[in-house]
Amino acid sequence: TVEEVVRLGADAIAVAMFVYCKEEMRYIRHLSEVVREAAAFGLPVIPHIYPLASGDERHAVLHDAEHIFYAARVGMEMGADIIKVPYTGDVASFCDIVNTFNVPVVAAGGPRCATLTDAENMVRDIGKTGAAGATVGRNVWGFEDIPLAIKTLKIAINEGLEAHKGPTGL
């Protein structure tokens, strides 16, 4: 609950949820309740919103721009402070999504990459979209040298953000 999170001293609360499933309205109601309760404590809410291919949580997450846009829109309309959605895999389409909303959008770390170079390129591309960041799990601990993976991906996202800003830094 929000109260438990506050008692634990957390800086924010995350809410995992799915859209395009039979329980979508339950997830949306839950998110709206958390947003309402968290506001009383000044606690930011970060939903992790995943659109499902089959409406069943055991099945694939969709990564196309239309479904990711809808997921981000749900978060924004419910009052989220930061929205985490899957990366579309395409700089232009994710950039459109990031630039549509007045709240920061963070990309979920994506599918397991075969090599650190593949993960580096993906994270650099996420940075090029102007996203507020990327959350990365399997593409860090899935590699033998975890500190190297962290360092490499940190550099890559910052390089992408610099490319997004352009030579003037704007």
FIVO-884552 format. One record per residue: z, x, y of N, C-alpha, C in turn; residue number from 1; residue in one letter. Coordinates in Angstrom, 2 decimals, padded with zeros to 5 digits. Layout:
BEGIN
REC      nz      nx      ny     caz     cax     cay      cz      cx      cy  nr rest
REC       Z       X       Y       Z       X       Y       Z       X       Y NUM    a
...
END
This chain:
BEGIN
REC      nz      nx      ny     caz     cax     cay      cz      cx      cy  nr rest
REC  000.00  000.85 -001.18  000.00  000.00  000.00  000.00  000.89  001.24   1    t
REC -000.32  000.28  002.36 -000.30  001.02  003.63  001.10  001.56  003.89   2    v
REC  002.13  000.76  003.62  003.49  001.21  003.86  003.84  002.44  003.02   3    e
REC  003.41  002.46  001.77  003.66  003.62  000.91  002.96  004.87  001.45   4    e
REC  001.75  004.69  001.90  000.98  005.81  002.45  001.69  006.37  003.69   5    v
REC  002.17  005.48  004.55  002.89  005.90  005.75  004.16  006.64  005.36   6    v
REC  004.92  006.10  004.39  006.15  006.75  003.93  005.88  008.15  003.38   7    r
REC  004.74  008.32  002.74  004.38  009.62  002.18  003.93  010.61  003.25   8    l
REC  003.74  010.13  004.47  003.36  011.01  005.56  001.87  011.31  005.62   9    g
REC  001.06  010.47  005.01 -000.39  010.70  004.99 -000.98  010.56  006.39  10    a
REC -002.09  011.22  006.60 -002.79  011.16  007.88 -003.83  010.04  007.91  11    d
REC -004.18  009.49  006.74 -005.17  008.41  006.65 -005.02  007.75  005.29  12    a
REC -005.71  006.63  005.12 -005.70  005.95  003.83 -007.16  005.75  003.39  13    i
REC -007.43  006.04  002.14 -008.75  005.85  001.56 -008.75  004.59  000.71  14    a
REC -009.88  003.90  000.72 -010.05  002.70 -000.09 -011.36  002.84 -000.86  15    v
REC -011.27  002.92 -002.18 -012.48  002.98 -003.01 -012.98  001.57 -003.25  16    a
REC -014.29  001.38 -003.11 -014.84  000.05 -003.32 -016.31  000.11 -003.69  17    m
REC -016.79 -001.00 -004.22 -018.17 -001.11 -004.65 -018.81 -002.33 -004.00  18    f
REC -020.11 -002.24 -003.75 -020.89 -003.39 -003.30 -022.02 -003.60 -004.31  19    v
REC -022.62 -004.77 -004.26 -023.64 -005.19 -005.22 -023.03 -005.34 -006.61  20    y
REC -021.87 -005.96 -006.65 -021.22 -006.26 -007.92 -020.55 -007.62 -007.80  21    c
REC -020.15 -008.19 -008.92 -019.57 -009.54 -008.89 -018.24 -009.59 -008.15  22    k
REC -017.57 -008.46 -008.01 -016.28 -008.39 -007.31 -016.41 -007.95 -005.85  23    e
REC -017.63 -007.93 -005.32 -017.85 -007.41 -003.97 -016.95 -008.09 -002.93  24    e
REC -016.85 -009.39 -002.94 -016.03 -010.08 -001.93 -014.56 -009.71 -002.06  25    m
REC -014.09 -009.50 -003.27 -012.69 -009.06 -003.46 -012.49 -007.68 -002.83  26    r
REC -013.44 -006.79 -003.03 -013.35 -005.45 -002.43 -013.37 -005.54 -000.91  27    y
REC -014.25 -006.37 -000.37 -014.36 -006.50  001.09 -013.07 -007.09  001.67  28    i
REC -012.53 -008.12  001.03 -011.26 -008.69  001.50 -010.15 -007.65  001.47  29    r
REC -010.10 -006.88  000.40 -009.07 -005.83  000.29 -009.21 -004.82  001.43  30    h
REC -010.44 -004.38  001.68 -010.65 -003.42  002.77 -010.22 -004.02  004.10  31    l
REC -010.58 -005.26  004.36 -010.19 -005.87  005.64 -008.67 -005.98  005.78  32    s
REC -007.98 -006.26  004.67 -006.51 -006.33  004.70 -005.91 -004.94  004.98  33    e
REC -006.45 -003.92  004.35 -005.95 -002.56  004.59 -006.19 -002.15  006.04  34    v
REC -007.36 -002.46  006.57 -007.66 -002.13  007.98 -006.66 -002.82  008.90  35    v
REC -006.41 -004.09  008.65 -005.47 -004.86  009.48 -004.05 -004.29  009.40  36    r
REC -003.59 -004.00  008.19 -002.23 -003.46  008.02 -002.12 -002.04  008.58  37    e
REC -003.14 -001.24  008.40 -003.10  000.15  008.86 -003.09  000.24  010.38  38    a
REC -003.73 -000.72  011.04 -003.78 -000.71  012.50 -002.39 -000.73  013.11  39    a
REC -001.47 -001.44  012.48 -000.09 -001.52  012.99  000.60 -000.16  013.01  40    a
REC  000.12  000.77  012.17  000.72  002.10  012.08 -000.16  003.17  012.73  41    f
REC -001.30  002.76  013.26 -002.24  003.74  013.82 -002.83  004.64  012.73  42    g
REC -002.92  004.13  011.52 -003.38  004.90  010.37 -004.88  004.69  010.17  43    l
REC -005.68  005.75  010.26 -007.12  005.61  010.03 -007.44  005.19  008.60  44    p
REC -008.49  004.39  008.45 -008.92  003.90  007.14 -010.30  004.48  006.83  45    v
REC -010.42  005.04  005.63 -011.67  005.67  005.18 -012.10  005.02  003.86  46    i
REC -012.98  004.03  003.92 -013.47  003.46  002.67 -014.52  004.38  002.04  47    p
REC -014.47  004.46  000.73 -015.48  005.18 -000.06 -016.28  004.07 -000.72  48    h
REC -017.47  003.79 -000.20 -018.22  002.59 -000.60 -019.46  002.99 -001.39  49    i
REC -019.52  002.47 -002.61 -020.61  002.81 -003.52 -021.40  001.56 -003.91  50    y
REC -022.72  001.52 -003.61 -023.54  000.41 -004.07 -023.93  000.63 -005.53  51    p
REC -023.79 -000.42 -006.33 -024.04 -000.30 -007.78 -025.40 -000.84 -008.17  52    l
REC -026.02 -000.15 -009.11 -027.36 -000.53 -009.58 -027.33 -001.82 -010.39  53    a
REC -026.28 -002.02 -011.17 -026.28 -003.16 -012.08 -025.17 -004.15 -011.81  54    s
REC -024.37 -003.91 -010.80 -023.24 -004.79 -010.55 -022.04 -004.51 -011.44  55    g
REC -022.11 -003.44 -012.19 -021.04 -003.08 -013.12 -020.58 -001.66 -012.80  56    d
REC -019.28 -001.48 -012.56 -018.74 -000.18 -012.15 -019.03  000.94 -013.14  57    e
REC -019.39  000.61 -014.37 -019.67  001.65 -015.36 -021.11  002.14 -015.27  58    r
REC -021.88  001.60 -014.36 -023.29  001.94 -014.26 -023.58  002.75 -013.00  59    h
REC -024.83  003.10 -012.86 -025.26  004.03 -011.83 -025.04  003.52 -010.41  60    a
REC -024.76  004.48 -009.54 -024.65  004.23 -008.12 -026.05  004.38 -007.52  61    v
REC -026.38  003.48 -006.60 -027.67  003.53 -005.93 -027.63  004.55 -004.79  62    l
REC -028.76  005.22 -004.56 -028.82  006.23 -003.50 -029.95  005.96 -002.51  63    h
REC -030.62  004.82 -002.62 -031.72  004.55 -001.69 -031.16  004.11 -000.33  64    d
REC -031.94  004.34  000.70 -031.47  004.12  002.07 -031.04  002.68  002.34  65    a
REC -031.76  001.71  001.82 -031.43  000.31  002.09 -030.03 -000.04  001.57  66    e
REC -029.71  000.39  000.37 -028.41  000.07 -000.22 -027.28  000.89  000.41  67    h
REC -027.57  002.14  000.77 -026.56  002.96  001.44 -026.28  002.40  002.83  68    i
REC -027.33  001.97  003.53 -027.15  001.35  004.84 -026.22  000.13  004.73  69    f
REC -026.46 -000.72  003.75 -025.63 -001.91  003.57 -024.18 -001.51  003.33  70    y
REC -023.97 -000.52  002.48 -022.60 -000.07  002.18 -021.92  000.41  003.46  71    a
REC -022.62  001.21  004.26 -022.03  001.70  005.51 -021.78  000.55  006.48  72    a
REC -022.67 -000.41  006.50 -022.50 -001.56  007.39 -021.25 -002.36  007.02  73    r
REC -021.01 -002.53  005.74 -019.80 -003.22  005.30 -018.57 -002.50  005.86  74    v
REC -018.53 -001.18  005.72 -017.40 -000.41  006.24 -017.22 -000.57  007.73  75    g
REC -018.30 -000.47  008.47 -018.24 -000.60  009.92 -017.78 -001.99  010.33  76    m
REC -018.34 -003.02  009.69 -017.98 -004.39  010.07 -016.53 -004.73  009.72  77    e
REC -015.98 -004.07  008.74 -014.58 -004.32  008.38 -013.62 -003.50  009.23  78    m
REC -014.14 -002.62  010.09 -013.28 -001.89  011.01 -012.85 -000.51  010.54  79    g
REC -013.57  000.07  009.59 -013.22  001.42  009.11 -013.33  002.44  010.23  80    a
REC -012.53  003.48  010.13 -012.53  004.55  011.12 -013.52  005.65  010.77  81    d
REC -013.71  005.88  009.49 -014.68  006.84  008.94 -015.24  006.17  007.70  82    i
REC -016.52  006.35  007.43 -017.13  005.71  006.27 -017.73  006.78  005.37  83    i
REC -017.35  006.73  004.08 -017.92  007.65  003.09 -018.85  006.85  002.19  84    k
REC -020.11  007.28  002.14 -021.12  006.64  001.29 -021.92  007.73  000.58  85    v
REC -022.61  007.37 -000.50 -023.45  008.35 -001.17 -024.57  008.84 -000.26  86    p
REC -024.97  010.08 -000.46 -026.09  010.66  000.26 -027.38  010.11 -000.33  87    y
REC -028.33  009.76  000.53 -029.61  009.21  000.07 -030.49  010.26 -000.59  88    t
REC -030.19  011.53 -000.34 -031.05  012.60 -000.86 -032.19  012.92  000.07  89    g
REC -032.23  012.29  001.23 -033.32  012.44  002.18 -032.76  012.58  003.59  90    d
REC -033.09  013.67  004.26 -032.54  013.92  005.60 -032.87  012.79  006.57  91    v
REC -034.12  012.39  006.63 -034.55  011.39  007.62 -033.83  010.05  007.42  92    a
REC -033.78  009.57  006.18 -033.15  008.26  005.96 -031.64  008.31  006.20  93    s
REC -030.99  009.40  005.80 -029.54  009.48  006.01 -029.24  009.67  007.50  94    f
REC -030.10  010.39  008.19 -029.95  010.55  009.64 -030.02  009.19  010.33  95    c
REC -030.95  008.34  009.90 -031.04  006.98  010.46 -029.74  006.22  010.25  96    d
REC -029.17  006.34  009.07 -027.91  005.65  008.76 -026.79  006.20  009.63  97    i
REC -026.66  007.51  009.69 -025.60  008.15  010.49 -025.70  007.73  011.95  98    v
REC -026.92  007.66  012.48 -027.11  007.35  013.89 -027.01  005.87  014.21  99    n
REC -026.96  005.02  013.21 -026.89  003.58  013.43 -025.47  003.12  013.76 100    t
REC -024.48  003.80  013.22 -023.11  003.32  013.33 -022.30  004.09  014.35 101    f
REC -021.34  003.38  014.95 -020.51  004.00  015.98 -019.22  004.59  015.40 102    n
REC -019.19  004.80  014.10 -018.08  005.49  013.45 -018.66  006.64  012.63 103    v
REC -017.88  007.70  012.43 -018.39  008.83  011.64 -018.73  008.42  010.21 104    p
REC -019.84  008.95  009.72 -020.27  008.73  008.34 -020.21  010.06  007.61 105    v
REC -019.56  010.05  006.45 -019.42  011.23  005.60 -020.20  010.97  004.32 106    v
REC -020.92  011.97  003.85 -021.68  011.84  002.61 -020.81  012.20  001.42 107    a
REC -020.87  011.35  000.40 -020.26  011.72 -000.88 -021.05  012.90 -001.42 108    a
REC -020.39  013.79 -002.13 -020.95  015.07 -002.54 -022.17  015.05 -003.41 109    g
REC -022.60  013.91 -003.87 -023.84  013.84 -004.61 -023.71  014.15 -006.08 110    g
REC -024.84  014.10 -006.78 -024.83  014.39 -008.21 -024.56  015.86 -008.48 111    p
REC -024.15  016.17 -009.67 -023.89  017.55 -010.09 -025.18  018.33 -009.96 112    r
REC -025.14  019.41 -009.21 -026.31  020.27 -009.04 -026.31  021.34 -010.13 113    c
REC -027.50  021.73 -010.55 -027.64  022.71 -011.63 -027.21  024.10 -011.18 114    a
REC -027.42  024.40 -009.91 -027.07  025.74 -009.40 -026.34  025.61 -008.08 115    t
REC -025.64  026.65 -007.71 -024.97  026.68 -006.42 -026.00  026.63 -005.30 116    l
REC -027.16  027.23 -005.50 -028.22  027.18 -004.49 -028.68  025.74 -004.27 117    t
REC -028.80  024.96 -005.33 -029.16  023.54 -005.19 -028.10  022.79 -004.39 118    d
REC -026.83  023.04 -004.69 -025.73  022.39 -003.97 -025.74  022.83 -002.50 119    a
REC -025.96  024.10 -002.29 -026.03  024.64 -000.92 -027.14  023.95 -000.12 120    e
REC -028.31  023.81 -000.71 -029.43  023.16 -000.03 -029.13  021.70  000.28 121    n
REC -028.50  020.99 -000.68 -028.15  019.60 -000.46 -027.15  019.46  000.69 122    m
REC -026.13  020.28  000.69 -025.10  020.19  001.73 -025.68  020.60  003.09 123    v
REC -026.56  021.58  003.13 -027.22  021.95  004.38 -028.03  020.76  004.90 124    r
REC -028.74  020.08  004.00 -029.51  018.90  004.41 -028.59  017.81  004.95 125    d
REC -027.45  017.61  004.32 -026.50  016.61  004.83 -026.09  016.98  006.25 126    i
REC -025.82  018.24  006.50 -025.48  018.68  007.85 -026.60  018.38  008.84 127    g
REC -027.84  018.53  008.42 -028.99  018.28  009.30 -029.07  016.83  009.74 128    k
REC -028.41  015.93  009.03 -028.43  014.51  009.39 -027.48  014.18  010.53 129    t
REC -026.56  015.10  010.84 -025.54  014.81  011.83 -024.34  014.09  011.25 130    g
REC -024.28  013.99  009.91 -023.12  013.36  009.26 -021.85  014.09  009.68 131    a
REC -020.75  013.39  009.62 -019.46  013.97  009.99 -018.98  014.98  008.95 132    a
REC -019.66  015.04  007.82 -019.29  016.00  006.78 -019.74  015.52  005.42 133    g
REC -019.29  016.24  004.42 -019.58  015.89  003.03 -018.33  016.15  002.22 134    a
REC -018.06  015.27  001.30 -016.96  015.51  000.37 -017.58  016.05 -000.91 135    t
REC -017.06  017.15 -001.37 -017.68  017.82 -002.51 -016.62  018.12 -003.55 136    v
REC -016.85  017.68 -004.77 -015.93  017.93 -005.88 -016.64  018.68 -006.98 137    g
REC -017.41  017.96 -007.77 -018.07  018.55 -008.95 -018.98  019.71 -008.57 138    r
REC -019.51  019.74 -007.34 -020.35  020.84 -006.91 -019.55  021.99 -006.32 139    n
REC -018.25  021.96 -006.54 -017.38  023.10 -006.28 -016.75  023.54 -007.59 140    v
REC -015.96  022.66 -008.20 -015.26  023.06 -009.41 -016.17  023.16 -010.63 141    w
REC -017.41  022.74 -010.49 -018.36  022.86 -011.59 -018.96  024.24 -011.72 142    g
REC -018.65  025.10 -010.76 -019.17  026.46 -010.81 -018.06  027.45 -011.14 143    f
REC -018.43  028.53 -011.74 -017.44  029.50 -012.21 -016.61  030.10 -011.08 144    e
REC -017.26  030.46 -009.97 -016.58  031.09 -008.84 -016.32  030.03 -007.77 145    d
REC -015.20  029.33 -007.91 -014.87  028.22 -007.01 -014.72  028.68 -005.55 146    i
REC -014.00  029.79 -005.28 -013.91  030.23 -003.88 -015.28  030.54 -003.27 147    p
REC -016.19  031.11 -004.04 -017.54  031.38 -003.54 -018.27  030.07 -003.25 148    l
REC -018.12  029.08 -004.13 -018.76  027.78 -003.91 -018.26  027.15 -002.63 149    a
REC -016.95  027.18 -002.40 -016.38  026.59 -001.18 -016.93  027.30  000.05 150    i
REC -016.91  028.62  000.03 -017.40  029.41  001.17 -018.88  029.12  001.42 151    k
REC -019.67  029.10  000.37 -021.12  028.87  000.48 -021.41  027.50  001.06 152    t
REC -020.73  026.46  000.58 -020.99  025.10  001.05 -020.48  024.89  002.47 153    l
REC -019.39  025.56  002.82 -018.88  025.47  004.20 -019.90  026.06  005.17 154    k
REC -020.44  027.20  004.83 -021.47  027.82  005.67 -022.69  026.91  005.75 155    i
REC -023.11  026.36  004.61 -024.32  025.54  004.56 -024.20  024.29  005.43 156    a
REC -023.08  023.59  005.38 -022.96  022.37  006.19 -022.96  022.71  007.67 157    i
REC -022.31  023.81  008.02 -022.31  024.21  009.43 -023.69  024.65  009.90 158    n
REC -024.44  025.32  009.04 -025.83  025.67  009.38 -026.65  024.41  009.59 159    e
REC -026.47  023.43  008.72 -027.18  022.17  008.87 -026.83  021.46  010.16 160    g
REC -025.55  021.45  010.51 -025.12  020.80  011.76 -025.72  021.51  012.97 161    l
REC -025.77  022.83  012.91 -026.39  023.59  014.01 -027.87  023.25  014.12 162    e
REC -028.55  023.13  012.99 -029.97  022.75  013.00 -030.14  021.35  013.57 163    a
REC -029.20  020.45  013.26 -029.25  019.08  013.77 -029.11  019.07  015.29 164    h
REC -028.22  019.89  015.80 -027.98  019.94  017.24 -029.16  020.54  017.98 165    k
REC -029.90  021.42  017.35 -031.03  022.08  018.00 -030.59  023.28  018.78 166    g
REC -031.55  023.96  019.41 -031.26  025.22  020.10 -030.36  025.05  021.31 167    p
REC -030.30  023.85  021.90 -029.45  023.65  023.09 -028.02  023.33  022.72 168    t
REC -027.76  023.04  021.42 -026.41  022.70  021.00 -026.03  021.26  021.26 169    g
REC -027.00  020.42  021.63 -026.72  019.01  021.91 -027.06  018.12  020.74 170    l
END
